[in-house]
Amino acid sequence: MKALDFCLILLLLEELCGSTSGLRWLALATVGSVDHIQKEEACDTLSGLVKRQKKICKRNIEVMHAVKKGAVSAIDECQYQFQNRRWNCSTVDHGSAVFGNVLNAGTREAAFVHAISSAGVTYAVTKACSSGQVDKCGCDRSIRGKSPQGFEWAGCSDNVAYGSAFCGMFVDARERAKGRQSSRALMNLHNNEAGRLAVEENMKVQCKCHGVSGSCEMKTCWRGLPSFREVGAMLKDRFDGASEVEEQKVGSRKKLVPKNTQFKPHETQDLVYLEASPDYCISDPETGSLGTSGRTCNRSSKAIDGCELMCCGRGFNVKRRVVDERCHCKFHWCCYVKCQQCKKVVDEYVCR
């Protein structure tokens, strides 16, 4: 991985753990591939990490590759889940935070990015443990014996407990290092935890049958991770149902409570946000919005990806282009399919 790519990953971690300001980066090309970070001193070169995170890095050099991989997965999943929305999780690469200024405000979008990033690190570290890439952890051996359903717990269960614990220690370090926590810090910590829970609570039981001629005289099972796409879809659902909250002092502690007292209190796994999102219709450097001008839209859709909503009433232009596609396919015995190449004219709708 190139130095710029790795720095972009660190930028995501900055967003993941950072405050509402000071997320600009001036130097991106100072760190090479994470695979080259094999000495403790290298952790000090990772710009954007607070002192506690650098200490964690020094004690866990071998885990940093998984942290990087988790952040990459988080960016990719964010862009997949938001591909048809006005803010489509677009990144910037000119010396600022990965998502620009968009996450400076305590919006739903910031809530989702914190959650999916925390989930990404949890997921990747857990995978690294089970695959033997990290010496400090391995398979989860805590589940043993016979289950109430009659199968034997065996095999290599994914060690999500370690992945979640490491993620909480590393990802939450910036927020916990601030002493008196702000409402935004409480929001970030809550959504970080929601991301980890989305992985933990959706572990799947996977089984294998043993016996003569494929019979299932004995069945052994283990706990495995869900697909990360499932985790992303779940967090996207929670984004849609996120709770608007505000800070309230309860005794000597601060906590987040629903802004509208008629709504029920949020659960640990729910996403929470502090302020309404902008409409992301036009380019606005202050909010970090890139606007929707130039975005493609679906003319036949009435949803957010439809031209009416995506283009914010500005209208759209039609671009006609010719594409090649397979056509007149025939099955030949035995056993292949032969197709012709045909040209097709398609219309593409682009917001003004």
Disulfide bonds with the S-S distance in Angstrom:
Cys43-Cys57 2.01
Cys78-Cys89 1.70
Cys129-Cys137 1.88
Cys139-Cys156 1.77
Cys207-Cys221 1.94
Cys209-Cys216 1.95
Cys281-Cys312 2.01
Cys297-Cys307 2.06
Cys311-Cys351 2.09
Cys327-Cys342 1.58
Cys329-Cys339 1.96
Cys334-Cys335 1.36
